[in-house]
Amino acid sequence: MELATEIANKELPLLVAKLAAGVAASATAMHRLREAAAASAHELARIACLGKDQARRVADEPGALPALVAAVAAAGDAAAPGSTDRVAKDSAAALAWITLAGPDIAGHGAEVPGALPALASRVAVGGAVANCCAVALTYIAATDPGRAQRVAEVPGALPVLVATVADGGNATPDCMAALAQIAAASRDLARRVAQVPRALPAVVLAVAGGEPAAAPVALQRMAVDGARALFEITTADAGLAGRVSEVPGALPALVAAVAAGGEAGASSTAALLEIAKVDSLLTRSAAWEPGALPSLAAAVAAGGAAATPRERVAASHSALVLAFVAKTGPGLAQRVAGAPGALQALASGVAAGGGLADFCATALASVAAAGPGLAQRVAQVPGALPTLVAAVATSGNVAVTSARAVGAIKSWAESAVAVAGSACAQCGAKGNKAMGKRMRVCTGCNTARYCNAECQRLA
């Protein structure tokens, strides 16, 4: 391997010279020059794919980057002979490997005159070369926001990336990755991506799974990048968050991604949070989406002590979405309380401490404040009331929100006693000392009274 690498390094000047000569030759020039250029481009791509060090070596060879860019650009000439397509494909592959070698090298490639327009134009043409050009654009955009801006400003670049994602094809995952990287560079660029015709439906399609013909790994990549793009877009502008929610299939796609978990799930949870923040109508839409509340509850439950940092962030975002839903009205608070495992997951989140505790306490307080019956349901979650009382004794916002929840529970309990006196909180039977019927005080809230353990269990 080392010997092969040493030989390849010695050949680089000659390979670059042959490539440059072949690309510069006119369509009527000697066939031999163009065939030599095709062979040289193939060899340069082979060397660049040996590893980051070799890719850097190719990039550092004087004249290599301009020659590779010129080869990619020359393929757009319809009069060029067939060998030009082979030159372009291998030259684009070499550029892709070079941009993968590191941000500094990717940045050097972006500075070559004509590089960005050449890469964008080849994405539009399609074929095997489109994948490599989309990869190169992605890693160039990732170097810094300024270069992402330059990629976005190439005439036709954003529309062709969007069209490729919308229409499907081999380059779809790589084009989705490029769009996500551009959207992540700044809020202005996220807005620009969203404003391209068909952009939002295309990104939603990527989250939902993309084209069925794509390989499973490619589908996963598209879902991750699509969810990331939707998060950046919804964060950039409340109006765009509203537009995302209106795209057919957007909410089902986001909910399905939340349920699936992983990186796409984390970004989708954050996007749902931005949608829920816009107004109560959008909050209701998200809450009524089939499977939304159980998926969010499961995400909260997954944010425990053994969770990864990404899972903890997703849990916090999910708890906040549940809080927004519960605050929207008693009916939705009832739905949150009725979601399987939701209240228990929120109570466990408060007990876990950290940032998650604050958001979970906020959600529990929102549920408890929605009505006496809901305050009772929160109080009856095993361990919830002691956990909230303990949180009140801490500091920060979690103490404030926990105090709200405890206050709502206390108000319910006092109201129940005032109305029912010594009546059972479950069946309504009144205590009668003369007949030997005595109510038992709940050991959880120390206020509600029950005939017996069975009534307390049923409450």
C-alpha positions as CSV (number, residue, x, y, z in Angstrom):
1,M,0.0,0.0,0.0
2,E,2.8,2.4,0.9
3,L,4.7,1.6,-2.3
4,A,1.5,2.1,-4.4
5,T,0.9,5.4,-2.6
6,E,4.5,6.5,-3.3
7,I,4.2,5.6,-7.0
8,A,0.9,7.5,-7.2
9,N,2.4,10.6,-5.7
10,K,5.2,10.6,-8.3
11,E,2.6,10.2,-11.1
12,L,0.4,13.2,-10.0
13,P,2.2,15.9,-12.0
14,L,1.9,13.9,-15.2
15,L,-1.7,12.9,-14.5
16,V,-2.7,16.5,-13.9
17,A,-0.9,17.7,-17.1
18,K,-2.7,15.0,-19.2
19,L,-6.1,15.9,-17.8
20,A,-5.6,19.6,-18.4
21,A,-4.4,19.0,-21.9
22,G,-7.3,16.8,-22.8
23,V,-9.9,19.2,-21.3
24,A,-8.3,22.1,-23.2
25,A,-8.3,20.2,-26.5
26,S,-11.1,21.2,-28.9
27,A,-13.8,18.7,-29.9
28,T,-11.9,18.1,-33.2
29,A,-8.6,17.7,-31.5
30,M,-6.7,14.4,-31.4
31,H,-8.8,11.6,-29.9
32,R,-5.7,10.3,-28.1
33,L,-5.5,13.5,-26.0
34,R,-9.0,13.0,-24.8
35,E,-8.6,9.4,-24.0
36,A,-5.4,10.2,-22.0
37,A,-7.5,12.8,-20.1
38,A,-10.1,10.2,-19.3
39,A,-7.5,7.8,-18.0
40,S,-5.9,10.5,-15.9
41,A,-9.2,11.6,-14.4
42,H,-9.9,8.0,-13.4
43,E,-6.5,7.6,-11.8
44,L,-6.8,10.9,-9.9
45,A,-10.2,9.7,-8.5
46,R,-8.7,6.4,-7.5
47,I,-5.8,8.1,-5.7
48,A,-8.1,10.5,-3.9
49,C,-10.3,7.7,-2.6
50,L,-7.4,6.0,-0.9
51,G,-7.8,8.2,2.1
52,K,-7.8,11.8,3.3
53,D,-4.1,12.2,3.1
54,Q,-4.0,11.1,-0.5
55,A,-7.0,13.3,-1.3
56,R,-5.1,16.3,0.1
57,R,-2.1,15.3,-1.9
58,V,-4.2,15.4,-5.1
59,A,-5.6,18.8,-4.1
60,D,-2.2,20.2,-3.3
61,E,-0.8,19.3,-6.7
62,P,-0.3,22.5,-8.7
63,G,-3.1,22.8,-11.3
64,A,-5.0,19.8,-10.1
65,L,-8.1,21.6,-8.7
66,P,-8.5,23.9,-11.7
67,A,-8.1,20.9,-14.1
68,L,-10.7,18.9,-12.3
69,V,-13.2,21.8,-12.2
70,A,-12.6,22.4,-15.9
71,A,-13.2,18.8,-16.7
72,V,-16.5,18.9,-14.9
73,A,-17.5,22.1,-16.6
74,A,-16.5,20.9,-20.0
75,A,-19.0,18.0,-19.9
76,G,-21.8,20.6,-20.3
77,D,-20.7,21.1,-23.9
78,A,-23.1,19.1,-26.0
79,A,-20.5,19.0,-28.8
80,A,-18.0,17.2,-26.7
81,P,-17.3,13.6,-27.5
82,G,-18.4,10.7,-25.3
83,S,-15.1,10.5,-23.5
84,T,-15.8,13.9,-21.9
85,D,-18.6,12.3,-19.8
86,R,-16.1,9.8,-18.4
87,V,-13.7,12.6,-17.7
88,A,-16.4,14.6,-15.9
89,K,-17.7,11.6,-13.9
90,D,-14.2,10.7,-12.6
91,S,-13.2,14.4,-12.1
92,A,-16.4,15.0,-10.0
93,A,-15.6,11.8,-8.0
94,A,-12.1,13.2,-7.3
95,L,-13.5,16.5,-6.2
96,A,-16.0,14.8,-3.9
97,W,-13.3,12.8,-2.2
98,I,-11.2,16.0,-1.9
99,T,-14.0,17.9,-0.2
100,L,-14.5,15.0,2.2
101,A,-10.9,15.3,3.3
102,G,-11.5,18.3,5.4
103,P,-13.1,21.8,5.5
104,D,-9.9,23.6,4.6
105,I,-9.4,21.5,1.4
106,A,-13.1,21.8,0.6
107,G,-12.7,25.5,0.9
108,H,-9.8,25.5,-1.5
109,G,-12.0,23.7,-4.1
110,A,-14.7,26.3,-3.7
111,E,-12.2,29.1,-4.5
112,V,-11.4,27.7,-7.9
113,P,-13.0,30.1,-10.5
114,G,-16.1,28.5,-11.9
115,A,-16.1,25.6,-9.4
116,L,-19.6,26.2,-7.9
117,P,-21.4,26.8,-11.2
118,A,-19.8,23.8,-12.7
119,L,-20.9,21.5,-9.8
120,A,-24.4,22.9,-9.8
121,S,-24.8,22.5,-13.6
122,R,-23.8,18.9,-13.5
123,V,-26.3,18.2,-10.8
124,A,-28.9,19.4,-13.2
125,V,-27.7,17.1,-16.0
126,G,-28.1,14.1,-13.7
127,G,-26.4,10.7,-14.1
128,A,-23.6,9.3,-11.9
129,V,-21.8,12.6,-12.0
130,A,-24.7,14.3,-10.2
131,N,-24.1,12.4,-7.0
132,C,-20.5,13.4,-6.8
133,C,-21.2,17.0,-7.6
134,A,-24.0,17.2,-4.9
135,V,-21.6,15.7,-2.3
136,A,-19.0,18.3,-3.2
137,L,-21.6,21.1,-2.8
138,T,-22.7,19.7,0.5
139,Y,-19.2,19.7,2.0
140,I,-18.3,23.0,0.5
141,A,-21.4,24.5,2.1
142,A,-20.4,22.9,5.4
143,T,-17.1,24.8,5.6
144,D,-18.7,28.1,6.7
145,P,-21.8,30.2,6.3
146,G,-20.2,32.4,3.7
147,R,-19.5,29.5,1.4
148,A,-23.0,28.1,1.9
149,Q,-24.3,31.6,0.9
150,R,-22.1,31.4,-2.3
151,V,-23.5,28.0,-3.1
152,A,-27.1,29.3,-2.7
153,E,-26.3,32.3,-4.9
154,V,-25.2,30.2,-7.9
155,P,-27.9,30.8,-10.5
156,G,-30.2,27.8,-10.6
157,A,-28.4,25.9,-7.8
158,L,-31.2,25.8,-5.2
159,P,-33.9,25.1,-7.8
160,V,-32.0,22.2,-9.3
161,L,-31.3,20.7,-5.8
162,V,-35.0,21.0,-4.9
163,A,-36.1,19.5,-8.3
164,T,-33.8,16.5,-7.8
165,V,-35.2,15.8,-4.4
166,A,-38.8,16.3,-5.6
167,D,-38.5,14.2,-8.7
168,G,-36.3,11.4,-7.2
169,G,-33.3,9.7,-8.7
170,N,-29.9,8.5,-7.7
171,A,-28.7,11.9,-6.6
172,T,-31.7,12.6,-4.4
173,P,-30.1,11.8,-1.0
174,D,-27.0,13.9,-1.8
175,C,-29.1,16.8,-3.0
176,M,-31.2,16.6,0.2
177,A,-28.0,16.7,2.2
178,A,-26.9,19.8,0.4
179,L,-30.2,21.6,1.0
180,A,-30.0,20.7,4.7
181,Q,-26.5,22.0,5.0
182,I,-27.4,25.3,3.3
183,A,-30.5,25.7,5.4
184,A,-28.4,25.1,8.6
185,A,-25.9,27.8,7.7
186,S,-28.2,30.8,8.6
187,R,-31.8,31.7,9.1
188,D,-31.7,33.8,5.9
189,L,-30.5,30.8,3.9
190,A,-33.2,28.6,5.5
191,R,-35.8,31.1,4.3
192,R,-34.2,31.0,0.8
193,V,-34.5,27.3,0.6
194,A,-38.1,27.3,1.8
195,Q,-39.0,29.9,-0.8
196,V,-37.9,27.8,-3.8
197,P,-40.9,26.4,-5.6
198,R,-41.7,22.8,-4.5
199,A,-39.1,23.0,-1.7
200,L,-41.3,22.3,1.3
201,P,-43.2,19.4,-0.3
202,A,-39.9,17.9,-1.5
203,V,-38.4,18.1,2.0
204,V,-41.5,16.6,3.6
205,L,-41.3,13.8,1.0
206,A,-37.7,13.2,2.1
207,V,-38.8,12.9,5.8
208,A,-41.6,10.6,4.8
209,G,-39.2,8.2,3.2
210,G,-38.5,9.6,-0.3
211,E,-38.7,7.4,-3.3
212,P,-39.6,3.7,-2.7
213,A,-36.9,2.7,-5.3
214,A,-34.1,4.1,-3.1
215,A,-32.0,1.9,-0.9
216,P,-33.0,1.7,2.8
217,V,-29.8,3.4,3.9
218,A,-30.4,6.2,1.4
219,L,-34.0,6.6,2.8
220,Q,-32.6,6.9,6.3
221,R,-30.1,9.6,5.1
222,M,-32.9,11.5,3.4
223,A,-35.2,11.4,6.5
224,V,-32.4,12.7,8.7
225,D,-31.4,15.5,6.4
226,G,-35.1,16.3,5.6
227,A,-36.0,16.6,9.2
228,R,-33.0,18.7,9.9
229,A,-34.0,21.0,7.0
230,L,-37.5,21.3,8.4
231,F,-36.2,22.2,11.8
232,E,-34.0,24.9,10.4
233,I,-36.9,26.3,8.3
234,T,-39.5,26.3,11.1
235,T,-36.9,27.9,13.4
236,A,-36.1,30.6,10.9
237,D,-39.6,32.1,10.7
238,A,-43.0,31.5,12.5
239,G,-44.7,32.1,9.1
240,L,-42.7,29.3,7.6
241,A,-43.5,27.0,10.5
242,G,-47.1,27.6,9.6
243,R,-46.5,26.9,6.0
244,V,-44.7,23.6,6.8
245,S,-47.7,22.5,8.8
246,E,-50.0,23.1,5.8
247,V,-48.0,20.9,3.4
248,P,-49.9,17.7,2.8
249,G,-48.4,14.9,4.8
250,A,-46.1,17.1,6.8
251,L,-47.5,16.5,10.3
252,P,-47.9,12.7,9.7
253,A,-44.3,12.6,8.5
254,L,-43.0,14.5,11.5
255,V,-45.0,12.4,13.9
256,A,-43.8,9.1,12.3
257,A,-40.2,10.4,12.6
258,V,-40.7,11.2,16.3
259,A,-42.1,7.7,16.8
260,A,-39.1,6.2,15.0
261,G,-36.6,8.1,17.1
262,G,-33.0,8.6,16.3
263,E,-31.5,11.8,14.7
264,A,-34.5,12.3,12.4
265,G,-36.8,11.9,15.3
266,A,-35.0,14.5,17.4
267,S,-35.1,17.1,14.6
268,S,-38.8,16.3,13.9
269,T,-39.6,16.9,17.6
270,A,-37.9,20.3,17.4
271,A,-39.9,21.1,14.3
272,L,-43.2,20.1,15.9
273,L,-42.3,22.4,18.8
274,E,-41.8,25.4,16.5
275,I,-45.1,24.6,14.8
276,A,-46.9,24.4,18.2
277,K,-45.4,27.8,19.2
278,V,-47.1,29.6,16.3
279,D,-50.7,29.6,17.5
280,S,-53.3,27.5,19.2
281,L,-54.8,26.3,15.9
282,L,-51.5,24.7,14.9
283,T,-51.1,23.3,18.3
284,R,-54.5,21.6,18.0
285,S,-53.5,20.3,14.5
286,A,-50.4,18.7,15.9
287,A,-52.2,17.3,18.9
288,W,-55.0,15.7,16.9
289,E,-52.5,14.1,14.5
290,P,-52.9,10.3,15.0
291,G,-50.1,9.0,17.2
292,A,-48.7,12.4,18.0
293,L,-49.2,12.5,21.8
294,P,-48.2,8.8,22.4
295,S,-45.1,9.4,20.3
296,L,-44.2,12.5,22.2
297,A,-44.8,10.8,25.6
298,A,-42.5,7.9,24.5
299,A,-39.8,10.5,23.6
300,V,-40.1,12.0,27.0
301,A,-39.8,8.6,28.6
302,A,-36.7,7.9,26.6
303,G,-34.9,10.9,28.1
304,G,-34.0,9.2,31.4
305,A,-30.6,8.9,33.0
306,A,-29.3,6.4,30.4
307,A,-30.3,8.6,27.5
308,T,-27.9,10.0,24.9
309,P,-27.6,13.8,24.7
310,R,-29.7,13.7,21.5
311,E,-32.4,11.7,23.3
312,R,-32.4,14.1,26.2
313,V,-32.9,17.1,23.9
314,A,-35.7,15.3,22.1
315,A,-37.3,14.5,25.5
316,S,-37.2,18.2,26.5
317,H,-38.7,19.3,23.2
318,S,-41.4,16.7,23.5
319,A,-42.3,17.8,27.0
320,L,-42.6,21.4,25.8
321,V,-44.9,20.3,23.0
322,L,-47.1,18.5,25.5
323,A,-47.1,21.6,27.7
324,F,-48.2,23.8,24.8
325,V,-51.0,21.3,23.9
326,A,-52.2,21.1,27.5
327,K,-52.3,24.9,27.8
328,T,-54.4,25.2,24.7
329,G,-57.6,24.0,26.5
330,P,-59.1,21.5,28.9
331,G,-60.0,19.1,26.1
332,L,-56.4,18.9,24.9
333,A,-55.1,18.7,28.4
334,Q,-57.4,15.7,28.8
335,R,-55.9,14.2,25.7
336,V,-52.4,14.7,27.1
337,A,-53.4,13.0,30.4
338,G,-55.0,10.2,28.5
339,A,-52.0,9.5,26.2
340,P,-50.5,6.1,27.3
341,G,-47.7,6.7,29.8
342,A,-47.6,10.5,29.3
343,L,-48.2,11.6,32.9
344,Q,-45.8,8.9,34.3
345,A,-43.1,9.9,31.8
346,L,-43.5,13.6,32.8
347,A,-43.3,12.8,36.5
348,S,-40.2,10.7,35.9
349,G,-38.7,13.6,33.9
350,V,-39.1,15.9,36.9
351,A,-37.4,13.3,39.1
352,A,-34.5,13.0,36.6
353,G,-33.6,16.6,37.2
354,G,-31.6,18.9,34.9
355,G,-33.2,20.8,32.0
356,L,-35.7,18.0,31.3
357,A,-37.2,18.4,34.8
358,D,-38.1,22.0,34.1
359,F,-40.0,21.2,30.9
360,C,-41.7,18.2,32.4
361,A,-42.8,20.2,35.4
362,T,-44.2,22.8,33.0
363,A,-46.2,20.2,31.2
364,L,-47.6,18.7,34.4
365,A,-48.5,22.1,35.7
366,S,-50.3,22.8,32.4
367,V,-52.3,19.6,32.8
368,A,-53.1,20.1,36.5
369,A,-54.2,23.7,35.9
370,A,-56.7,22.7,33.2
371,G,-59.3,21.5,35.7
372,P,-59.8,19.7,39.1
373,G,-60.3,16.3,37.5
374,L,-56.9,16.7,35.7
375,A,-55.2,17.9,38.9
376,Q,-56.5,14.7,40.5
377,R,-55.1,12.6,37.7
378,V,-51.7,14.2,38.1
379,A,-51.8,13.6,41.9
380,Q,-52.7,10.0,41.4
381,V,-49.6,9.2,39.2
382,P,-47.3,7.1,41.4
383,G,-44.6,9.3,42.8
384,A,-45.7,12.4,41.0
385,L,-46.8,14.5,44.0
386,P,-43.7,13.7,46.2
387,T,-41.5,14.5,43.2
388,L,-43.2,17.8,42.5
389,V,-43.1,18.8,46.2
390,A,-39.3,17.9,46.3
391,A,-38.8,20.0,43.2
392,V,-40.5,23.0,44.8
393,A,-37.7,23.0,47.4
394,T,-35.1,23.4,44.7
395,S,-34.2,26.6,42.8
396,G,-34.8,28.0,39.4
397,N,-37.7,27.7,37.0
398,V,-38.4,24.0,37.9
399,A,-39.3,25.1,41.4
400,V,-41.7,27.7,40.1
401,T,-43.5,25.4,37.6
402,S,-43.6,22.5,40.2
403,A,-45.2,24.9,42.7
404,R,-47.8,25.7,40.1
405,A,-48.6,22.0,39.7
406,V,-48.6,21.4,43.5
407,G,-50.9,24.5,43.9
408,A,-53.4,23.1,41.3
409,I,-53.4,19.7,43.1
410,K,-53.9,21.4,46.5
411,S,-56.8,23.5,45.2
412,W,-58.5,20.4,43.8
413,A,-58.0,18.5,47.1
414,E,-59.3,21.4,49.2
415,S,-62.3,21.9,46.9
416,A,-63.1,18.2,47.0
417,V,-63.1,18.2,50.8
418,A,-65.2,21.4,50.9
419,V,-67.8,20.0,48.6
420,A,-67.9,16.4,49.8
421,G,-67.0,16.9,53.4
422,S,-66.4,13.4,54.6
423,A,-67.7,11.8,51.4
424,C,-65.7,9.2,49.4
425,A,-63.9,10.9,46.5
426,Q,-64.7,7.9,44.3
427,C,-68.3,6.7,45.0
428,G,-69.7,9.7,46.9
429,A,-70.8,7.7,49.9
430,K,-70.9,9.8,53.1
431,G,-69.2,8.8,56.3
432,N,-71.4,8.0,59.2
433,K,-69.7,7.6,62.6
434,A,-72.9,6.2,64.2
435,M,-73.0,3.4,61.7
436,G,-69.3,2.7,61.9
437,K,-68.5,4.0,58.3
438,R,-65.3,5.9,58.4
439,M,-63.5,7.5,55.5
440,R,-59.8,6.8,54.9
441,V,-57.5,9.8,54.1
442,C,-55.3,9.4,50.9
443,T,-51.7,9.0,51.9
444,G,-50.6,10.6,48.6
445,C,-52.2,14.0,48.8
446,N,-53.3,13.7,52.5
447,T,-56.6,15.4,51.6
448,A,-58.9,13.2,49.5
449,R,-61.0,10.6,51.4
450,Y,-62.1,7.1,50.3
451,C,-64.4,4.4,51.7
452,N,-61.7,1.8,51.3
453,A,-58.6,0.8,49.3
454,E,-60.8,-0.5,46.4
455,C,-62.4,3.0,45.9
456,Q,-59.0,4.6,46.1
457,R,-57.7,2.2,43.4
458,L,-60.6,3.0,41.1
459,A,-60.3,6.7,41.5
